[in-house]
Amino acid sequence: MNLNNLFTTLDSQIPIAALEVLAPEEATIIQWLSTQADEKLKCPTFFWNLGVSSLEQCQIAADGGLVFKSVPEYKRPPQADPLLYIFEYINNFTSNGVFILSDVHPFIGKNSPQLSWEILTRVKNLYHRLKPTEKRIIFLGQNIQLHESLVRLIPFAEVPLPTVEQIQEHLDAYLQYLGESAQEQQVKFTVALTTSEKESLARAALGLTLEEISDFLRLTVKERLNRNGITIDATVTPLAVQYKTRLLSQMGIELGKPATIPFGGLDLLREWLNRRRRLFTQEARLLHLPQPKGVLLAGVPGTGKTLLAKNIANILNLPLLQLDIASLLGSLVGESEGNVKRALKTAEAIAPCVLWVDEIEKALSGSGDTSGVSQRILGSILTFMSECTAGVFVVATCNDISALPPELKRKGRFDENFFVDLPSEPERAQILSIHLHRFGIAIEDEYLEAVAANTAQFSGAELETLAAEAALLAFDEGRPQQVTLGDLEACRQTITPLAVQDAAAVERMRDWAKTARAASSAFAQAPTKSLKTARYRNLN
C-alpha cells in the first residue's frame, strides 16, 4: 500500500492499516493523519498508546499545530488490561472515527517475545467487526513486522524520508516561521542563501526527517544569536552535514571521508568504474539506462580494499556511506533486521551514493547464529540491491570468500565480483612510489623497480609499512627525507608478508578468483633484479 492511498484503503471497508514511521516524525504524521481524516473521511481522529493515561482526540489548532484533548468518556477500570480495553472501547464506540494506536505492533508482531495470542485474536475479530462500520484503526510505529496471520488482513505503508524538493519546501516554510518569531521578539533575522546554496543545504540534509531538520534549524538559530541578530547563510551547510553525521552514526551509518591517497594498479577495475560514472547523472536517468548495483571486492587482507572503496566514491563522484552491520545488531527479536532496513532506506534517500560494507563476511556468514538473524539481514540487503533504483552503489569488501553465503557471491548479484590479488611488480613499484611521496621522498625508477622485484609476496599494506619504516629509519639517523636503498632493504628484511605466513589462505582465494574478474591486468613477471647490483646512494 502506498502512503498516498492510505485513506482510500480505509474508505474501502478495510478497517485496519499499519503505518511505519521514524520516531522523530510521529507528531508530524499524526497531524497529517488528523487533517486527512477530517478532509477525506469527515471524522475525528483519536490517539492512544501505553504511555498515555487516557484516549486523546487529535485537533488542529488555529496556528496549524497539533493539540491532544483528553476524551472524558474513556474511563478504563484500574484492573483492566490497557490494550484489551482500548480494543473493547473501539468496538463499542457509537460514532465514527480514526483511532491511531501507537507502538502496539510488538504484541502482534512476527517472532516477537511480547506476542500475545489473546491480543492477536482480538485484532482479527476487530478487523471483521469494524468492516461494516465507519470506525478505522491505524497501527503506528517503527520496525513494524506483523504476525503471519495478520499480514494478508492489514495493509502496510511506510512514511518515506523526504526528497530534496520536499526539504527545500520545508526550509522555505520553516525559515519564514523562524523569521516571524524573531520579528515578534524584535530580533533581526537574515536569510542570505542563494537558490543554489539553498539546494546545497537541502542535499546536505538528505537522510534526515523534516522534524530533525527543524530541530537543526532551531539549534542553529540559538547558536547564532548575537547582538547583530541571526544570519542563515552558506556556512550553515557544513554544520548540517556534521549534525547529520552524528545522527546517522547512531544508526550504524558513517559518512565516509573522501580518500586522500590514490590507489596504485588495478587498471581493469579503474577502467570498469570510469565507464559507469556517467550512469549516475540525470542524462543517463532520462535515457532509462540501468543503474549500477555495486561490486564485491574480494582478496587477500592488506591489498587495499578499504582504500579502494573510498577511491570508488571519488571516481564515481558520489558521497560515501559506510554501513556498520555489527552496530545495527539488537537484542530484541526483529530489531536487527529493522535497523538494517532503516539504514538502507536512509542510504536510498541520500542517493545517488556509494554504500560501503566492510568485511561483509563477518556480519553475514551466519557462523554461530541459531536465530536466523544473519539470514534475514542478508535477505534485506539482497532485496534492497535488486529493487533499489535510486542509485545506491554497494561496495562490499571481503577477506574470506569461503565464509560468504552462496547467494551473495553468485554471478549477477553484484554487477561484478572482482578479485584483488597481491600487486604485480609494476603495481608494487607504483604503490611504493605513492607512499614514499607521502613522506616527501622522491625515488628514481631503477630503484623502485629493484625494490619491487624483491617484494614479490608483499601486499599494498605491507608496502606502505615498508615505506613508513624506511622514512622513520632515515629520520632517526638524522637524515629526514633522505632514504637510501640500504634503508629500504634493511626494512624489507624485517617484514614477513602475510602471503608467506598463510600461503594456504591465499591459494584458496586464488581458486575462487577463477570464477571472478581480475581487478588488474596480468603482468609478465620480469626476472628478479638483485639489490646488490644497485648503487647505494642517497635517493633524494
N, C-alpha and C positions, 0 to 999 in steps of 0.2 A: 504494500500500500504506500502510495506517495503521500507526503505530508499535506500537499495541497488538496488531496482527495479525502482527507480525514473526515470532514463534516458531511461530505456527500455519502461516505460509507456509513456514518452514524445515522444519516437521514433515510437510509435504505433498509431499515429494520435490522441492522447489525448493531446490537445494543452495547457491545464492549469492544474497545480497541486498546492497544498498548502503544505508548509513545516514549521512545528513548531520547533523553536529553542530558547534556552535560550539566552538572550541578550548578555552575555559575549562571546558567541561562534559565533555571527553573522559574524564577519570578517573571522574567520576560515572556516565557512561553505560557504561563498561567494567565498573564494579562492578555496575550494574543488569543488564547482559547476562550476566555470570557467574552472578548469582543466578537469573535466569530460565532460563538453560540448565540449571542444576542441577535446578531445580524441574520444568520442563516437558519437557526432553529427557533428563534423567538422565545428563548427560555433562559432562566437564570443559571449561573454556574456556582457550584459548591466545591470546597476544598477540604480534604481530610488526610491526615497521616497519624502515625502513632505518637508523634511529638506534640500534637495539639490536644487540648483537653476537651474540645467540642468540635462540632461541624461548623465551618465558616462559609459564608456567602462571599463570593468574589465580586466586587463592584469597582467600576471605573470612576475615579474622582473627576472633578471639574477640570483639573490641570492635566488629566490624562494618565495619572498614576493609578496604581492598584491599591485597593483598600479591602481588608478582610473584616467582615462583620459577623460576629457570633450568631448562630441560629438558636434562639431560646427554646424552640420546641424539641431540640435534640438533648435528651436527658438520659445518659447511659447509667444504668444501675451499677453501683460500685463492684459488684461481684461478676458482672457480665464481661465476657471476652470482647475486647475492643473491636477486633476485626469481624467477628461473627455478628456483633451488634450493628455495625455500620451496614453490613450486608442486609440484615433484617430491616433496618431503618429504611434503606433504599427500596426494598421490596414492598414495604407498606406505605411509602411516600405517596400521597394522594394527588400530587401535581406533577408537572413535567420539570425536567432539569438535567443538567450535565454534572456528574459527580467526578471530580478529579481525585483519585486515590493515589497518593504518593508513596513510593517505597514499599509497596505490597508484594512485589514480584518475588522476593526471597521465599515467601510462604507458598508460592505456586510455581516455583522455578525448577527447571530441569537439574537433577542431581544436587539440589540444594539441601544442606543439612537441616535447614529450617522448614523444609517442606512439610505441610500439614495436609493430610488426606481429607480431614473434615473441611478445611477451608477450600481445598481444591474442589471438592464435590459441591460446596455451597456456590462457588463461582460458576460451575457448569449449570447448576439448577437456575441460578440467577440469569444466566445468559438466555435460557429458553423462556423464562417467565417475563423478562423485560421486552422481548421481541414485539409483542402487540401494543406496548405502551410507548409513551414519549419520554421515558427515562433512559439516560445513557450514562455509561461509565468509561472513564479513560484512566488506565493504569499508567502512571508517570514515574520515571526513574532512570537510573544509569545501569548499564550492563544487564539489561533485561534478557532473560532466557527462559521462556515459558515451558512448562511441562508438556510432554508429548501429547497428552490428552486435550490440551488447550490450543496447540499450535494451529490446528485447522479450524478452530472456532473463532479465535481472537486475531484479527488482522494487526500487523505490526508496522510502525513507521518510525523513522529516525529523523531527528532535527539535525540537518547538516550544518557544518561550520560555514560562516558567511564567506561570500565571494568578494573579490576586490571591489566590484561595483557596490555591493551591499555595505561594505566597510566605508567606502567613500561617502555614500549617502548618510551613514551613521555619523561619520566625522563631521560632516556639514551641520547636521541637526544638533549634535551634542556640543560642538564648539559654539554654536549660536546660543544654546541653552546656558553654557558656562559664561558667555559674554553678557547675557541678560542678567544673570545672577551677580556678576561682577559690577555691572552698572548700577544695580539696586544698592550695592554696598559702596558705591562711589569709588570703585577701583578701575583704573584704566586697563582695558583688555584688548590686546592687539593680536590678530592672526596674520602673520606675514608669510604665507605659504602660496607659492605659485601653483598652477594646475599640475605641473609635472612633479613638484615637491609633495603635493597632497597625494598624488598617485603613489609616489615612493613610500610615503608614510603608510598608506593603505597596504601596500605589498609587504612592508616590514611587519605589519600586524597580522598577516595571513597565518592561520592556525590558532588564533585566539577567538574566543566568543565575543559577541558585541558587549556583553556585560564586563568582560575582562578589559576590553578596550576602553570602556567608560571609566573603569577603576584606574587604568593607567593615566588617562587624561586628567582625572581629578587629582591624582597623586602629583602629576607634573605641574599642574596649576599651583598646588600648595607649595611645592618646592621652589617654584619660580617667582612667587610673590615677593616683591620688594617695594621700595619707596617709589619706583618709577612705574609700578603696575605689573602686568603679566604679559609676556610676549611668547607666542607659539610660532616658532619658525622651523627651518630645516634641521636645526640641531636637535629637534625632538626625535627625529627618525632613528639615529643610533641608540637613543635611550629606549625606544620601543623594541628594538632588537634585543637589548640587554634584558628588558622586562620579559619578553617572550622566551628568551633563553633560559631564564630562571624557572619559569612556569613549565616549559617543556621538559627540562631536566628532571622535574618531579614525576614526569610521566614516562621516563626512560628514553627520552629523545634528546640528543645533544645536537646543537647547531655546530657543525664542524667548521674549523678554521681552514681557510684556503691553504693548499700546500705551498710551502716556501722553498722546497727543494725539488728540482725536477727529477724524473726517473731516467735511468740510462737503459739503452737497449729496448727490447720488447717492441720491435718495429712493426710486427704484424698486428699486434693489439692496438698500437697507436694509430696505424692506418685504418683499422676497423672502426675505431672510435671517431676519427676525423670524418669518415664517410657518413656518420649518423648524427653529427652535431646539429645539422640544419633541420633534422626531423622534429626538433622541439620548437621550431619557430612557427609563427602564425601562418606564414606562407605554406608550410607543409600541412598544417591542420586544415587549411582551406581546400587543399588538394586531396584531403581524406587519406593521406599516407599513413601507414600503420606506425604507431608509437613504439619505440624500442622498449622492451620489458626489463632487460638487465643482463648481467653476466655473472657467471660463477667463476671465481678465480681460485684455483687450487694449486698448491705447490708446496715445496719444502719450506719449513719455517726459516724466516730470515731472508727470503727472496724479494722482499719489498712490497708485499701485497697491501699492507696498510698504507704505505706511501703512495702506492698506485691508486688505491681507492680515492685518496684525496686529490690526486692529479686528474683523475677521471672527471671530477666535478669542474676542474679548471678547463679541461679540454672541451667539455660539453657546455661550458659557461653557465652552470647551474648551481644553485645553493646546495650545500652538503648537509644531510641529516644523518646522524648515527643512531641506530636503534639498538639499545642495550636490552636484549631479551631477558637476561638474568634479573635485572632490576624490576621487570614487569611481573615476575612470578609472585603470586599472592598465596596466602594460607587458606583462603576460603575457596570452596568449590566454585568453579566458573569465573573466579576473579582474574586469574592469569589470562585466560582467553579474552575476557572483556577488556583488560588493559591493552593487550596486543591489538585488538580490533580498533580501539580508540586511538592508539598510536598510529596505526595505518591510515585511519581516516584523517588524522591531523596531517600526515605526510601528503595525502591526496589533496587537502585544502591548500597546502603550500605549493603544490606542483605548478609548473614543472620543477623537479628537483632530483637529486641523487640520494637514494636511501641506502646507507651502508650498514650491513650486518656483519660484524667482525667475528671470525671463528664460529661460524654458524653451526658447525657440527656439535659444539659443546652444549648448545641450547636445544637442538632438535634431534640428537642421537637417540633419545629415549632410554638411555642407559640408567637402570635403577628406577625407572618411572613406572610404577604399578597402577597409577591413577589414570593414565592416558592423557595427561595434560600436554606432554610434548607432541603427541599425535594431533591433538585438537589445535594447538598453536600452529603446527605445520600445515594443517588444513586451512586455517585462517590466512596464512601467508600465501599458500598456493592459490586459493580462491581470489585473493586480492590481486595477485600477479596476472591471473587470467582475465579478470573482469575490469580492472582499473584502466581507464582510457585517458586519464588526466595528465599523463606524462611523468609518472614516478619511475625512475630508472633504478632498479635494485642491483646493488653491487654486493655480492656475498663472497666473503673470503673463507678459505678452508685450508687447514694444515693436514688433516687426516680424512681423506676422501672415503675410507672404508667405514667411518663412523656415521656417514650421512645416510638418511633413508633413501632407498632406491628411487622413490617417486620424485625426489628433489633433483637428483643428478641425471635423470634420464634426458635424452635429447628432446628439445622442444620446450622444456620447462622454462629455461632461460633462453634468450636469443642465441647465446653461445656459451659453451663451457671452455674456458681457457686454462691450459696448463702452464704455470710459471716455473720453468726449470731453473737450475743453477745457471748463472750467467756464463755465456761463452767467453772466449779470450778477448775478442774485441769489445764485448759488453763490459767485461771486468775492467779493461783499461778506461772505458768511458765512465763507469761508476766511480772508480778510484780518482779520476780527474775531478769529478763533481765534488767529492768530499774533501779532497785536498784544497780545492778552490775555496771552500767554505772557511778554511783556516788561513786564507791569503797565500797559499803555496802554489806556485806555478811549476810545472814539471815538463820536461821535453818528452816527445812521443816515444823515443827509443827506450827511455827508462820506464815509461808507463807500460810499454809492450813487454819489457823484461820482467817487471813485477807481475803483470797479468799472466804471463806464461808460467809463472811459478806459484800461482794461486788457483790451480785448476778446480779444487773442490770447495772454494770459498763462495759463500752466499753474499748477497748485497750487504746484509747487516754486518757480516764479518769483514768485508772490505771497508766499510765505514769505521769499524773498530780499528782496523789496521792503520787507516789514515789518521785517526784521532790519537792512537798510541804513538805514532811516529812524530806527530806535531808536538805532543807532550814531552817526548824524549828530547827533541831538539830544544824546546823551551827550557827544560830542566837543566840542560847543559849550556845554557846561556846563548843559544842560537835560535831565537824566536823566528819562525817562518823560514829557517834555513835548514831544511830537511835534506839529508843525504840518502843516497841509495843504500848505504850501510844501515841507516836508521830503519828504513822500510824492511830490509832483510832481517834485521835483528828482531823487529816486532813480529814479522811474519812467522818466525820460528816459535814464538810463544803462543800462537793461536792454533788450536786443533779444530778444524771445521766440523760442524755437526754431521755433514755428509760422510765424514770418516768415522765419527763416533757411532752413528746409527745408519750404517750403509743399507741395512735391510729395509728401513722405512723409506729411504729414497728410491730404492728399486721398486717397492710397492706402488709408490706414486707414479713412477715412470711406466709401470704396467698399465695403470688406469689411463695414462696420458695417450695411449694408443687409440682410445675412444674419444678423446677431446681434441681441441685445436691448439696448436702450439702458439705461444704468445710472441715468439721471436723466430727469425729465420734460422735455419740450420747452417752454422758456420763450419767450414772445414778447419779442423784443428791443425794449426801450424806447428812445426817441430819446436819442442821446448827450448827456449834460449837459456843459456847458463848465465847466472848473475856474475860469475867470475870474469866473463868477457867484457862486462860493462865497466866504464871508468867511474871510480869512486870520486865524486866531486860534489861540490855544493850545487844543488839543483835550482837554486833561485837566481 
